[in-house]
Amino acid sequence: MKAILTFFALGLLLLALLNWINQLPAESHAEVDEITGTLARVPGHQAVLLGGSSAYAIDFRALCVDGVPFYHGAQDLFEVAALGDLILDRPNPPRYWFVEASPTSQLVDNGSQAAEVTRPRRNLYRAMFALGEHRLIGGDWRQAFIAFAAPSLGSAAWSPYFGRAKRLLGMGGRSETELEVTGLRLSAAASAANAAEEASERRQALRAMLYYDPDIAARAEAALQALNARIRAQGGVMILVVPPNPEATRTATLAQMPREVAEFGQILRRLANRGAVIANYWSLPLSGHAELFRDPMHLNRWGAPLFSRQMGADLRAHHVLPPAPPGCSAGGAASISPPGQIGRDSRRRL
């Protein structure tokens, strides 16, 4: 018995030591500082952009919109709603709210027991704690407790130290700049080869989360509907953007997850019926140009401005956005055109 008590005591001591070390000023807090810093910059701007990594497709410069990007890799819809509430709680929120979502994103919950990515949720909780906010994100008490009781846990806190150790030992550890891949061009062959495998892995991950909570989609929709209602109450408009995917990715996703894609479409229609603008470009002809994508999910540095200019022209043609300011070219690309289903079943048609 004494040995067991000693073991637990040493474990608690180690955890306390790691937590103390994590409070020291270091690069490890950069992601939390980025969240709080960006939140402070949003008020007074014309627009804000929320969503996951696919939100890279939305380029405010090409849109000719004064906006603040506030998206993060693997950011789920519950975190989108939580960030939206934080922005709306502050004075002078943006008028235009660009929210990125993709088919099956309604089934992702980073607070799930089966979630493979918990880093965004913990970082957001830590940022909220730093701001004196202690509300739960999507009812998730598990990651809230971990973020509060054990801030040393999580790859985000320790990766800078591991990176330094790797570089000292000559084992690599490249910087974020060296890891930048937004300029890569995806070949059609690579797109086709990777799409089916990635869709299969995504389906398995989603089913694991649904095993613990079959109501994720309903809760995610409720979070978006509540955010949309708050935005509209303050005179704003939610523009839910579904960026294009390579044709191979769309085909594989439809083949392996047809019900999930259909469910996503139903959520879009219900949001549109409550005043949200739906800009669904998932099947834009741009999708057939694999060279404009950096991987099976994301546009590259050439594809993102091209897509954004097209979307900006469509939104202005339907009086969603104001005219572009003088000196900013916001015309659409002549080689592509809206696929027709954009805004279908919507009161705000695009």
C-alpha positions in Angstrom: 0.0 0.0 0.0 2.8 2.4 0.8 4.4 1.7 -2.6 1.1 2.5 -4.3 0.7 5.8 -2.4 4.3 6.7 -3.2 3.8 6.0 -6.9 0.7 8.3 -7.1 2.5 11.0 -5.0 5.4 11.0 -7.4 3.1 11.1 -10.4 1.3 14.1 -9.0 4.6 15.8 -8.3 5.8 15.2 -11.8 2.5 16.6 -13.2 2.9 19.7 -11.1 6.5 20.1 -12.2 5.5 19.8 -15.9 2.6 22.3 -15.4 5.0 24.8 -13.7 7.5 24.5 -16.6 4.7 25.0 -19.1 3.9 28.4 -17.5 7.4 29.7 -18.3 7.5 32.2 -21.2 8.2 30.1 -24.3 7.1 29.4 -27.9 4.7 26.8 -26.5 2.1 29.6 -25.7 2.2 31.0 -29.3 -1.0 29.3 -30.4 -3.0 30.5 -27.4 -1.6 34.0 -27.7 -2.6 33.9 -31.4 -6.2 33.2 -30.5 -6.4 36.0 -27.9 -4.5 38.4 -30.2 -6.7 37.7 -33.2 -9.9 38.0 -31.1 -8.7 41.5 -30.1 -8.2 42.5 -33.7 -11.6 41.4 -35.1 -13.7 44.3 -33.8 -14.1 47.1 -36.4 -13.3 45.0 -39.4 -15.8 44.3 -42.2 -15.6 40.5 -42.0 -14.2 37.5 -40.2 -13.4 34.0 -41.4 -14.0 30.9 -39.2 -13.5 27.2 -40.0 -10.9 24.5 -40.5 -7.9 24.4 -42.7 -10.0 24.4 -45.9 -10.8 28.0 -45.1 -7.4 28.8 -46.7 -9.4 28.8 -49.9 -11.0 32.1 -48.8 -8.6 34.9 -49.6 -9.9 38.3 -48.3 -7.5 40.2 -50.5 -8.9 38.5 -53.6 -12.4 39.0 -52.3 -11.7 42.8 -51.8 -13.1 42.5 -48.3 -11.5 44.0 -45.1 -11.5 40.8 -43.1 -9.6 38.9 -40.3 -8.8 35.2 -40.9 -9.6 33.4 -37.7 -9.5 29.7 -38.8 -7.3 27.0 -37.6 -6.5 23.5 -38.8 -9.0 20.9 -37.6 -11.3 23.6 -36.1 -14.7 21.9 -35.7 -18.1 23.5 -35.9 -18.5 23.6 -32.1 -15.3 25.7 -31.9 -16.5 27.9 -34.8 -19.6 28.6 -32.7 -17.6 29.2 -29.5 -15.3 31.7 -31.3 -18.3 33.4 -32.8 -19.9 33.9 -29.4 -16.6 35.4 -28.1 -16.6 37.9 -31.0 -20.3 38.7 -30.6 -19.8 39.3 -26.9 -17.4 42.2 -27.7 -18.4 45.6 -29.2 -18.4 46.4 -32.9 -18.5 42.9 -34.4 -18.1 42.3 -38.2 -21.1 42.4 -40.5 -20.0 39.6 -42.8 -19.2 36.2 -41.2 -17.6 33.7 -43.6 -17.9 30.2 -42.1 -16.1 27.4 -43.9 -17.6 23.9 -43.8 -17.3 20.8 -45.9 -19.4 17.7 -46.4 -19.1 15.4 -43.3 -17.7 18.3 -41.1 -21.0 18.2 -39.2 -19.8 14.9 -37.8 -16.6 16.1 -36.2 -16.3 16.8 -32.5 -12.8 17.4 -31.1 -14.2 16.8 -27.6 -15.2 13.2 -28.4 -13.7 10.3 -26.6 -12.7 9.0 -30.1 -11.3 12.3 -31.4 -7.9 11.9 -33.0 -7.2 15.7 -32.8 -7.8 17.4 -29.4 -5.2 20.2 -29.8 -7.5 22.9 -31.2 -10.1 22.3 -28.5 -7.5 22.5 -25.7 -5.9 25.6 -27.2 -9.2 27.3 -27.4 -10.1 26.4 -23.9 -6.8 27.7 -22.6 -7.3 31.0 -24.5 -10.8 31.3 -23.0 -9.5 30.6 -19.5 -6.9 33.4 -20.1 -9.8 35.7 -21.0 -11.8 34.7 -17.9 -14.3 32.7 -20.0 -15.3 29.3 -18.5 -18.2 28.2 -20.7 -18.2 24.7 -22.2 -17.6 24.2 -26.0 -20.4 21.9 -27.2 -21.0 20.6 -23.7 -17.4 19.2 -23.6 -16.3 19.0 -20.0 -13.6 16.4 -20.7 -11.2 18.6 -22.6 -12.1 21.6 -20.5 -11.0 19.8 -17.4 -7.7 18.6 -19.0 -6.9 22.1 -20.3 -7.5 23.6 -16.9 -6.0 20.9 -14.6 -3.1 19.9 -16.9 -2.0 22.7 -19.2 1.3 20.8 -19.8 -0.5 18.1 -21.7 -0.7 18.3 -25.5 1.7 18.3 -28.4 1.3 22.1 -28.8 2.9 22.7 -25.5 6.0 20.6 -26.0 6.6 20.5 -29.7 9.0 23.6 -29.6 11.2 21.8 -27.1 11.2 18.5 -29.1 12.0 20.6 -32.3 15.0 22.2 -30.6 16.2 18.8 -29.4 15.9 17.4 -32.9 17.9 20.2 -34.4 20.6 20.0 -31.8 20.9 16.2 -32.4 21.0 16.8 -36.2 17.7 14.9 -36.6 15.8 17.6 -38.6 13.0 19.4 -37.0 12.2 21.9 -39.8 10.7 25.3 -39.1 7.1 26.2 -40.0 8.4 28.2 -42.9 10.2 25.2 -44.3 7.1 23.1 -43.9 4.9 25.6 -45.9 3.2 23.6 -48.7 0.6 26.0 -49.9 2.4 26.4 -53.3 2.4 22.7 -54.2 0.5 21.5 -57.2 -1.4 18.3 -57.0 -1.3 16.1 -60.1 -4.4 14.4 -61.3 -2.8 11.0 -60.8 -1.8 11.7 -57.2 -5.3 13.1 -56.5 -7.0 9.9 -57.8 -4.5 7.7 -55.9 -5.0 9.4 -52.5 -8.7 10.3 -52.6 -10.2 6.8 -51.9 -7.7 6.1 -49.1 -8.3 9.4 -47.4 -12.1 9.1 -47.7 -11.8 5.6 -46.1 -9.7 6.9 -43.2 -12.1 9.8 -42.7 -15.1 7.5 -42.7 -13.5 5.3 -40.0 -12.6 8.3 -37.8 -16.2 9.7 -38.1 -17.8 6.4 -37.3 -15.6 6.1 -34.2 -16.8 9.4 -32.9 -20.4 8.6 -33.8 -20.1 5.4 -31.7 -19.8 7.5 -28.6 -22.3 10.2 -29.6 -24.7 9.6 -32.5 -26.1 13.1 -32.1 -23.0 15.0 -33.1 -24.6 16.3 -36.4 -27.7 17.5 -34.6 -25.6 19.3 -31.9 -23.3 20.9 -34.6 -26.3 22.1 -36.5 -27.9 23.6 -33.4 -24.6 25.4 -32.6 -24.5 26.9 -36.1 -28.2 27.8 -36.0 -27.7 29.6 -32.7 -24.6 31.5 -34.0 -26.6 32.5 -37.2 -29.4 33.8 -35.0 -27.0 35.9 -32.9 -25.3 37.2 -36.0 -28.6 38.2 -37.6 -29.8 39.8 -34.4 -26.8 42.1 -34.5 -27.4 43.1 -38.1 -24.8 40.7 -39.6 -25.0 37.9 -42.2 -23.5 34.4 -42.1 -22.0 33.3 -45.4 -21.4 29.5 -45.1 -18.8 28.6 -47.8 -18.2 25.1 -49.0 -14.9 25.3 -50.9 -14.3 23.1 -54.0 -12.5 19.8 -53.8 -10.7 17.9 -56.5 -13.0 15.7 -58.6 -11.4 12.5 -57.3 -12.1 13.6 -53.7 -15.7 14.4 -54.4 -16.2 11.1 -56.1 -14.6 9.1 -53.3 -16.6 11.0 -50.6 -19.9 10.5 -52.4 -19.2 6.8 -52.9 -18.1 6.0 -49.4 -20.3 8.5 -47.4 -23.5 9.2 -49.4 -25.7 9.5 -46.4 -23.3 11.9 -44.6 -23.1 14.1 -47.7 -26.9 14.2 -48.0 -27.2 15.1 -44.4 -24.8 18.0 -44.8 -26.9 19.2 -47.7 -30.0 19.1 -45.5 -28.3 21.2 -42.8 -27.3 23.8 -45.4 -30.9 24.1 -46.6 -32.2 24.5 -43.0 -29.6 27.2 -42.4 -30.6 29.0 -45.6 -34.2 28.9 -44.6 -33.2 30.9 -41.5 -31.4 33.6 -43.4 -27.9 32.3 -43.9 -26.3 32.7 -47.3 -25.1 29.3 -48.6 -22.2 29.5 -51.1 -21.8 25.8 -52.0 -18.9 25.5 -54.5 -18.1 21.8 -53.7 -18.8 20.8 -57.3 -17.5 24.0 -59.0 -15.8 23.2 -62.3 -12.6 24.4 -60.7 -12.7 20.9 -59.0 -11.6 19.3 -62.3 -8.3 21.2 -62.1 -6.1 19.2 -59.8 -3.2 21.5 -60.4 -5.0 24.2 -58.4 -5.0 22.0 -55.2 -2.1 21.3 -52.9 -3.6 18.0 -51.7 -6.9 16.1 -51.9 -8.7 18.7 -49.7 -7.0 22.1 -50.0 -6.6 24.7 -52.7 -3.0 26.0 -53.2 -1.7 29.6 -53.5 -2.9 29.8 -57.1 -6.3 28.1 -56.6 -7.4 30.1 -53.5 -7.3 33.6 -55.1 -8.9 32.3 -58.3 -11.8 30.7 -56.3 -12.1 33.8 -54.0 -12.4 36.2 -57.0 -15.1 34.0 -58.4 -17.0 33.9 -55.1 -16.6 37.6 -54.6 -18.1 38.3 -58.0 -21.0 35.9 -57.3 -21.7 37.4 -53.9 -21.7 41.0 -55.3 -23.9 40.0 -58.2 -26.5 38.9 -55.7 -26.0 41.9 -53.4 -24.7 40.0 -50.5 -21.4 42.0 -50.4 -21.1 45.7 -51.1 -19.2 46.9 -54.3 -15.5 46.4 -54.2 -13.5 49.5 -53.1 -11.7 51.6 -55.7 -8.5 50.1 -56.9 -9.4 46.5 -56.0 -10.0 44.0 -58.7 -12.8 41.7 -57.6 -13.8 40.3 -61.0 -14.5 36.5 -61.4 -12.4 34.2 -63.5 -13.7 33.9 -67.0 -12.8 30.2 -67.2 -15.1 29.0 -64.5 -18.7 29.6 -63.6 -21.1 28.8 -60.6 -22.4 25.3 -60.9 -26.0 26.3 -60.5 -26.8 24.6 -57.2 -25.3 27.5 -55.3 -27.9 28.8 -52.9 -30.6 26.4 -54.1 -33.5 26.1 -51.7 -32.3 29.3 -50.1 -34.1 32.5 -49.5 -30.9 34.3 -50.2 -30.1 32.9 -53.6 -26.6 33.0 -55.2 
